[in-house]
Amino acid sequence: MLNKTKVVATIGPSTMEREQLKKLMDNGVDVVRINMSHASYNFCTEVVHNINELNQELDLSVAIMIDLVGPEIRTGSFLNGQAYFRKGDKIRIYMDDVIGDSTKFSVTYSGLIKQVKFNSIIKVKDGLMLFEVIDIKEDCLVCEVLTDGLINDNQTVMVDGLKISRPLLTRKDEDDILFAHKLNVDFLALSYVSSQEDVLAVNDILIRLKNDHIGIISKIETEEALDNLDEIIRVSDGIMIARGDLGVSVPLERIPGIQKKIINKCHEAGIVSIVSTELLSSMEASSRPTRAEVSDVANAVLDGADAVLLSSETTIGKFPIETLKMMERIINTAEQDVDYSDFSNRLNDNSNDITTVLAHNVCNCAIKLKCRCIIAPTMSGYTARKMSRYRPPCPILAVSPNIDTVKSLQLHFGVNPVLIDELSSLDKIIEESKKIVFKLISTSPGDKIVITGGYPFDKVKSTNFMKIEEL
């Protein structure tokens, strides 16, 4: 079964070995994510090397996303990697690096001490741990612990209303972008984006590197990003709804409505939407999810998200492969309840663009004729992206001889990219397309497929034909 909603899996200690990566790829992962807040360059190089090798071995095209650190604040290191804090205890938060324990820890932003006030609440670990500032010393903040809990190395730190007085891209981020370029990864996820200027700054770097392949995914994590959402969408290739940090910045009860709003705006704009954070978090320690988590994943699918993202479930969880299998099962079931015509009808298109008009008509045709799939031969991926926006009920098989194009389509709803040797004559493409359909989809005599694209393939930049074939 070719699921339309894509799955991104973050790689960590539970999944970094080659055999585990192979199991993830065998069980339907579309994109692997590496979080630079926790990963070294050696780790990244090994993972990317293994993914590239396994793609060839398994005849797949799993894409790679690098998640930049951004101007976030994190805790420093703890003795033995973690410390437990008890409610009511008095502790110290240092601006200079110290080894943390149950009485103290450090943070990575020295400006924090100048910006917080008495009675400010410092939120750690996506807001699960709360500390109230009761005194401000020369080199540290004295705080009262408001919630019991464990804190590990490199946990996120947030304070309501705090604006970090440094640019979006740190020196580390700039180095990481150059590193991602050298590894030829497929997507960059930008942390703590607040405006379109943040996105354009990264785009400028990619232009200087002459890299027109890497897609930019902007993470929405703050109230300021929500205020500037439309302009961020306008310059991004995709949006990640990072519900962890976002749930610290805004009241938790607003998150479901915000999620729906962002998915709808991305759908209207024709860019990717990704839902992340705690989708199946109970499966870090259990082989079964909660009913609420199943509903959460299903609702992301029913809302029309292009992709869902697994984080700690596949980095440190005990059941990463079982989690992925469960995610695929939930997606498969939820997609059977999607009203695909409703997604298409929501779009208010007055475009005279040939590809847009033809894409809309192809999708309507696929619905009325109950076609088994849409075949989209493509050099750039443009036609397949347009098709995805109209959410046809059948799979879109995007066939291309360009591996970068194939991998760039891995996040798009309903698009199943397939690498082929060449795009030559139309007759040969039709013949090759039928072979691909028979290989990937169960068919019966008389089933119909739609083939659409721009011909001649290497000369035309817009879609200009549609052909219906009966199998």
C-alpha positions as CSV (number, residue, x, y, z in Angstrom):
1,M,0.0,0.0,0.0
2,L,1.4,3.4,-1.0
3,N,0.5,5.8,1.8
4,K,0.0,9.4,0.7
5,T,1.1,11.0,4.0
6,K,4.8,10.9,4.4
7,V,6.8,9.8,7.5
8,V,10.0,11.6,8.7
9,A,12.1,9.7,11.3
10,T,14.8,11.3,13.4
11,I,18.0,9.3,13.7
12,G,19.7,8.8,17.1
13,P,21.2,6.1,19.3
14,S,18.2,3.8,18.8
15,T,18.5,3.9,15.0
16,M,22.0,4.9,14.0
17,E,23.3,1.4,13.2
18,R,23.1,0.3,9.5
19,E,20.8,-2.6,10.3
20,Q,18.3,-0.3,12.1
21,L,18.4,2.2,9.2
22,K,17.7,-0.6,6.8
23,K,14.7,-1.7,8.9
24,L,13.4,1.9,8.9
25,M,13.7,2.1,5.1
26,D,12.1,-1.3,4.6
27,N,9.1,-0.2,6.7
28,G,8.3,2.9,4.8
29,V,10.2,5.9,6.1
30,D,10.4,8.6,3.5
31,V,12.8,11.1,5.0
32,V,15.4,10.7,7.7
33,R,16.2,13.7,9.9
34,I,19.4,14.5,11.7
35,N,19.1,17.1,14.6
36,M,22.3,19.1,14.7
37,S,21.6,20.0,18.4
38,H,22.7,16.5,19.2
39,A,24.7,15.2,16.2
40,S,28.4,15.5,15.4
41,Y,29.8,15.7,11.9
42,N,31.2,12.2,12.1
43,F,27.7,10.9,13.1
44,C,26.1,12.8,10.2
45,T,28.7,11.6,7.7
46,E,28.2,7.9,8.7
47,V,24.4,8.1,8.6
48,V,24.3,9.9,5.2
49,H,26.8,7.3,3.8
50,N,24.7,4.4,5.0
51,I,21.5,5.9,3.7
52,N,23.0,6.5,0.3
53,E,24.3,2.9,0.2
54,L,21.0,1.4,1.3
55,N,19.1,3.5,-1.2
56,Q,21.1,1.8,-4.0
57,E,20.9,-1.6,-2.3
58,L,17.1,-1.5,-1.7
59,D,16.2,0.5,-4.9
60,L,14.8,3.3,-2.8
61,S,15.3,7.1,-2.7
62,V,14.9,8.0,1.0
63,A,15.7,11.7,1.4
64,I,17.8,13.4,4.2
65,M,16.9,16.4,6.3
66,I,19.4,18.4,8.4
67,D,17.8,20.3,11.3
68,L,19.8,23.4,12.2
69,V,20.2,24.5,15.9
70,G,19.3,28.1,15.4
71,P,19.4,30.8,18.2
72,E,18.0,28.5,20.8
73,I,18.9,28.3,24.5
74,R,19.8,24.9,25.9
75,T,21.0,23.5,29.1
76,G,24.7,22.5,29.4
77,S,26.0,19.1,30.4
78,F,25.2,17.3,33.6
79,L,27.2,14.8,35.7
80,N,26.3,11.4,34.2
81,G,24.2,13.2,31.5
82,Q,21.2,14.0,33.7
83,A,20.0,15.4,37.1
84,Y,16.8,15.2,39.1
85,F,15.2,18.3,40.5
86,R,12.7,18.3,43.4
87,K,9.8,20.7,43.8
88,G,10.6,23.5,46.4
89,D,14.4,23.1,46.1
90,K,16.5,26.2,45.5
91,I,19.0,25.9,42.5
92,R,21.3,28.1,40.5
93,I,21.4,28.6,36.7
94,Y,24.8,29.8,35.5
95,M,25.6,31.7,32.4
96,D,29.2,30.2,32.2
97,D,29.6,26.5,31.5
98,V,29.5,24.3,34.6
99,I,28.8,20.6,35.1
100,G,25.3,20.4,36.3
101,D,23.8,18.4,39.1
102,S,20.6,18.5,41.2
103,T,21.7,21.9,42.6
104,K,22.8,23.8,39.5
105,F,23.1,23.8,35.7
106,S,24.3,26.2,33.0
107,V,22.6,27.6,29.8
108,T,24.1,28.4,26.4
109,Y,22.9,32.1,26.3
110,S,24.8,34.5,28.6
111,G,22.2,37.3,27.8
112,L,19.5,35.4,29.8
113,I,20.7,36.9,33.1
114,K,20.1,40.5,31.8
115,Q,16.7,39.8,30.2
116,V,14.8,37.9,32.9
117,K,13.1,39.6,35.8
118,F,12.2,38.5,39.3
119,N,9.4,36.0,39.3
120,S,10.1,35.1,35.6
121,I,9.3,31.5,34.9
122,I,12.1,29.5,33.1
123,K,10.7,26.6,31.1
124,V,13.0,23.6,30.4
125,K,12.3,20.4,28.4
126,D,9.4,21.7,26.3
127,G,7.9,23.3,29.5
128,L,7.8,20.1,31.5
129,M,10.2,21.6,34.1
130,L,9.5,25.0,35.5
131,F,11.8,27.2,37.6
132,E,10.9,30.6,39.1
133,V,13.5,33.3,39.4
134,I,13.8,34.5,43.0
135,D,17.2,36.2,42.9
136,I,19.6,37.6,40.3
137,K,23.3,37.3,41.1
138,E,26.3,38.6,39.2
139,D,26.9,35.2,37.5
140,C,23.8,33.2,38.0
141,L,20.0,33.1,38.6
142,V,18.7,31.7,41.9
143,C,15.5,29.8,41.2
144,E,12.9,27.8,43.0
145,V,12.0,24.4,41.4
146,L,8.2,24.4,40.6
147,T,8.0,20.9,39.2
148,D,9.7,17.6,40.0
149,G,11.6,16.0,37.1
150,L,14.6,14.8,35.3
151,I,16.7,17.1,33.0
152,N,19.2,15.7,30.5
153,D,22.1,17.4,28.6
154,N,21.1,19.9,25.9
155,Q,17.5,20.4,26.8
156,T,15.6,23.4,25.4
157,V,15.2,26.5,27.7
158,M,12.5,29.1,27.1
159,V,11.1,32.2,28.9
160,D,7.8,33.8,27.8
161,G,8.4,37.0,25.9
162,L,12.1,36.6,25.7
163,K,13.7,37.6,22.4
164,I,17.2,36.3,21.9
165,S,19.4,39.2,20.9
166,R,21.5,37.4,18.2
167,P,20.9,36.6,14.6
168,L,18.9,33.5,13.5
169,L,22.0,31.9,12.0
170,T,24.8,31.3,14.4
171,R,28.4,30.5,13.2
172,K,27.6,26.9,13.9
173,D,24.5,27.1,11.7
174,E,26.5,28.6,8.8
175,D,29.1,25.8,9.2
176,D,26.3,23.2,9.3
177,I,24.7,24.6,6.1
178,L,28.1,24.3,4.3
179,F,28.5,20.8,5.7
180,A,24.9,19.9,4.5
181,H,25.8,21.2,1.1
182,K,28.9,19.0,0.9
183,L,26.9,16.0,1.9
184,N,24.3,16.8,-0.7
185,V,21.3,16.5,1.7
186,D,17.8,17.3,0.5
187,F,16.2,19.5,3.1
188,L,17.3,22.1,5.8
189,A,14.9,22.6,8.7
190,L,15.4,26.1,10.2
191,S,14.8,26.5,13.9
192,Y,13.2,29.6,15.5
193,V,12.3,31.3,12.3
194,S,10.6,34.6,13.1
195,S,10.3,36.4,9.7
196,Q,10.9,36.0,6.0
197,E,14.3,37.7,6.3
198,D,15.4,34.6,8.4
199,V,14.5,32.3,5.5
200,L,16.0,34.5,2.8
201,A,19.3,34.7,4.7
202,V,19.6,30.9,4.4
203,N,18.4,31.1,0.8
204,D,21.2,33.6,0.1
205,I,23.8,31.2,1.4
206,L,22.5,28.4,-0.8
207,I,22.6,30.8,-3.8
208,R,26.2,31.6,-3.1
209,L,26.9,27.9,-3.0
210,K,25.0,27.5,-6.3
211,N,22.8,24.9,-4.6
212,D,19.3,24.9,-6.1
213,H,18.4,21.5,-4.7
214,I,18.1,21.8,-1.0
215,G,14.6,22.6,0.2
216,I,14.1,25.0,3.1
217,I,11.6,23.9,5.8
218,S,10.8,26.7,8.3
219,K,9.9,25.6,11.8
220,I,7.1,27.5,13.5
221,E,7.9,27.6,17.2
222,T,7.1,31.0,18.5
223,E,4.3,33.6,18.7
224,E,6.4,35.9,16.5
225,A,6.5,33.3,13.8
226,L,2.8,32.9,13.9
227,D,2.4,36.7,13.5
228,N,4.5,36.5,10.3
229,L,3.2,33.2,9.1
230,D,2.0,34.3,5.6
231,E,5.3,35.9,4.7
232,I,7.3,32.9,6.0
233,I,5.2,30.6,3.9
234,R,5.7,32.8,0.9
235,V,9.5,32.2,0.9
236,S,9.7,28.6,2.2
237,D,9.5,25.2,0.6
238,G,7.7,23.8,3.6
239,I,6.6,24.5,7.2
240,M,7.2,22.3,10.2
241,I,4.6,22.7,13.0
242,A,7.1,22.2,15.9
243,R,4.5,21.6,18.6
244,G,7.0,21.2,21.4
245,D,8.5,24.7,21.6
246,L,5.3,26.2,20.1
247,G,3.4,24.7,23.1
248,V,5.8,26.6,25.4
249,S,5.4,29.9,23.6
250,V,1.6,29.8,23.3
251,P,-1.1,28.2,25.5
252,L,-1.4,24.5,24.8
253,E,-5.1,24.6,24.1
254,R,-4.3,26.8,21.0
255,I,-2.1,24.2,19.4
256,P,-4.9,22.1,17.6
257,G,-6.4,25.2,16.0
258,I,-3.0,26.6,15.0
259,Q,-2.1,23.2,13.4
260,K,-5.2,23.2,11.3
261,K,-4.6,26.8,10.2
262,I,-1.0,26.2,9.2
263,I,-1.9,23.0,7.2
264,N,-4.6,24.8,5.4
265,K,-2.4,27.8,4.5
266,C,0.4,25.5,3.3
267,H,-2.1,23.5,1.2
268,E,-3.4,26.8,-0.4
269,A,0.1,27.9,-1.1
270,G,1.2,24.5,-2.5
271,I,4.0,24.0,-0.1
272,V,4.7,21.1,2.3
273,S,3.3,20.9,5.9
274,I,4.9,18.7,8.5
275,V,3.4,17.9,12.0
276,S,5.9,17.1,14.6
277,T,6.4,16.4,18.4
278,E,4.9,13.7,20.6
279,L,2.8,12.0,17.9
280,L,3.6,8.6,19.4
281,S,5.7,9.6,22.4
282,S,4.4,6.8,24.7
283,M,6.0,4.3,22.3
284,E,9.5,5.5,23.6
285,A,8.9,3.0,26.4
286,S,5.8,1.0,25.3
287,S,5.2,-1.2,22.2
288,R,1.7,0.3,21.9
289,P,0.5,3.9,21.6
290,T,-2.3,5.5,23.6
291,R,-5.7,6.0,22.0
292,A,-5.2,9.7,22.2
293,E,-2.0,9.4,20.2
294,V,-3.7,7.3,17.5
295,S,-6.3,10.0,17.2
296,D,-3.6,12.7,17.0
297,V,-1.9,11.1,14.1
298,A,-5.2,10.3,12.3
299,N,-6.3,13.9,12.7
300,A,-3.1,15.2,11.2
301,V,-3.8,13.0,8.2
302,L,-7.5,14.0,8.0
303,D,-6.4,17.7,8.2
304,G,-4.3,17.1,5.1
305,A,-0.7,17.3,6.4
306,D,1.9,16.3,3.9
307,A,4.1,14.5,6.5
308,V,4.3,13.5,10.2
309,L,7.6,13.4,12.1
310,L,8.9,11.0,14.7
311,S,11.5,12.5,17.0
312,S,12.4,10.9,20.4
313,E,10.4,7.8,19.4
314,T,13.1,6.9,16.9
315,T,16.2,8.5,18.5
316,I,16.1,7.1,22.1
317,G,12.9,5.0,22.1
318,K,13.0,1.3,22.8
319,F,10.7,0.4,19.9
320,P,11.7,2.6,16.9
321,I,10.7,0.0,14.2
322,E,7.4,-0.9,15.9
323,T,6.7,2.8,16.2
324,L,7.2,3.3,12.5
325,K,5.0,0.3,11.6
326,M,2.3,1.7,13.9
327,M,2.5,5.1,12.3
328,E,2.2,3.6,8.8
329,R,-0.9,1.5,9.9
330,I,-2.6,4.6,11.4
331,I,-1.9,6.6,8.2
332,N,-3.1,3.9,6.0
333,T,-6.4,3.5,7.9
334,A,-7.0,7.3,8.3
335,E,-6.4,7.9,4.6
336,Q,-9.4,5.7,3.8
337,D,-11.6,8.3,5.5
338,V,-10.2,11.4,3.7
339,D,-12.6,13.3,1.5
340,Y,-10.2,14.0,-1.3
341,S,-12.6,16.0,-3.5
342,D,-13.1,18.4,-0.5
343,F,-9.4,19.3,-0.5
344,S,-9.5,20.1,-4.2
345,N,-12.7,22.1,-3.9
346,R,-11.2,24.3,-1.1
347,L,-8.7,25.8,-3.5
348,N,-9.8,29.0,-5.1
349,D,-7.7,28.9,-8.3
350,N,-8.1,31.6,-10.9
351,S,-4.7,30.8,-12.4
352,N,-4.1,30.8,-16.2
353,D,-0.9,28.9,-15.7
354,I,-1.0,25.9,-18.1
355,T,0.5,23.4,-15.6
356,T,-1.9,24.5,-12.8
357,V,-5.0,24.2,-15.0
358,L,-3.9,20.9,-16.4
359,A,-3.0,19.5,-13.0
360,H,-6.5,20.4,-11.7
361,N,-8.2,18.7,-14.7
362,V,-6.0,15.6,-14.4
363,C,-7.0,15.2,-10.8
364,N,-10.7,15.6,-11.6
365,C,-10.3,13.1,-14.4
366,A,-8.6,10.6,-12.0
367,I,-11.5,11.0,-9.6
368,K,-14.3,10.6,-12.2
369,L,-12.7,7.6,-14.0
370,K,-11.5,6.0,-10.7
371,C,-8.0,5.8,-12.1
372,R,-5.5,3.5,-10.3
373,C,-2.7,6.2,-10.4
374,I,-1.4,9.3,-12.1
375,I,2.0,9.0,-13.8
376,A,4.0,12.2,-14.0
377,P,7.2,12.0,-16.0
378,T,9.3,15.0,-14.8
379,M,12.7,16.5,-14.9
380,S,12.2,19.2,-12.2
381,G,9.3,17.8,-10.1
382,Y,7.1,20.8,-11.0
383,T,4.2,18.8,-12.4
384,A,4.2,16.3,-9.5
385,R,4.1,19.2,-7.0
386,K,1.2,20.8,-8.7
387,M,-0.7,17.4,-8.7
388,S,0.0,16.9,-5.0
389,R,-1.7,20.2,-4.2
390,Y,-5.0,18.9,-5.6
391,R,-4.9,15.8,-3.4
392,P,-6.1,13.1,-5.9
393,P,-7.3,9.9,-4.2
394,C,-4.9,7.8,-6.3
395,P,-1.1,7.7,-6.0
396,I,1.0,10.1,-8.1
397,L,4.0,8.2,-9.5
398,A,6.6,10.8,-10.4
399,V,9.2,9.2,-12.7
400,S,12.4,11.0,-13.3
401,P,16.0,10.2,-14.3
402,N,17.2,12.9,-11.9
403,I,18.0,11.6,-8.4
404,D,17.9,15.1,-6.8
405,T,14.4,15.6,-8.3
406,V,13.2,12.2,-7.0
407,K,14.5,12.9,-3.4
408,S,13.1,16.5,-3.4
409,L,9.6,15.0,-3.9
410,Q,9.7,12.7,-0.9
411,L,7.8,15.1,1.4
412,H,4.9,15.8,-1.0
413,F,1.5,14.3,-0.2
414,G,0.6,11.5,-2.5
415,V,3.7,11.6,-4.6
416,N,5.7,8.4,-4.9
417,P,8.9,9.3,-6.8
418,V,10.6,6.6,-8.9
419,L,14.1,6.9,-10.4
420,I,14.3,5.7,-14.0
421,D,17.1,5.6,-16.5
422,E,15.9,8.2,-18.9
423,L,13.0,10.2,-20.3
424,S,13.0,9.7,-24.0
425,S,10.0,9.1,-26.3
426,L,6.4,9.3,-25.1
427,D,5.7,5.7,-26.3
428,K,8.6,4.4,-24.2
429,I,7.5,6.4,-21.2
430,I,4.0,4.9,-21.4
431,E,5.4,1.4,-21.7
432,E,7.8,2.0,-18.8
433,S,5.0,3.6,-16.7
434,K,2.8,0.5,-17.0
435,K,5.7,-1.7,-15.8
436,I,6.1,0.6,-12.7
437,V,2.4,0.5,-12.0
438,F,2.3,-3.3,-12.2
439,K,5.2,-3.5,-9.8
440,L,3.9,-1.0,-7.2
441,I,0.1,-1.2,-7.4
442,S,-2.3,-4.1,-7.5
443,T,-4.3,-3.8,-10.7
444,S,-7.1,-5.6,-12.7
445,P,-7.7,-5.7,-16.4
446,G,-9.5,-2.6,-17.5
447,D,-8.1,-0.4,-14.8
448,K,-7.1,3.1,-16.0
449,I,-4.1,5.3,-15.4
450,V,-3.5,8.9,-16.4
451,I,-0.1,10.0,-17.8
452,T,0.7,13.7,-17.8
453,G,3.7,15.9,-18.2
454,G,5.6,18.2,-20.5
455,Y,6.8,16.8,-23.8
456,P,9.5,16.9,-25.2
457,F,10.7,16.1,-21.6
458,D,14.0,17.8,-21.8
459,K,12.8,20.9,-23.6
460,V,9.4,21.9,-22.2
461,K,9.1,23.5,-18.8
462,S,5.4,23.3,-18.4
463,T,2.8,20.5,-18.5
464,N,1.3,20.2,-21.9
465,F,-0.3,16.8,-22.3
466,M,-2.7,14.3,-20.6
467,K,-3.2,10.7,-21.8
468,I,-5.5,8.0,-20.4
469,E,-4.4,4.4,-20.7
470,E,-6.4,1.3,-20.0
471,L,-4.4,-1.6,-18.5
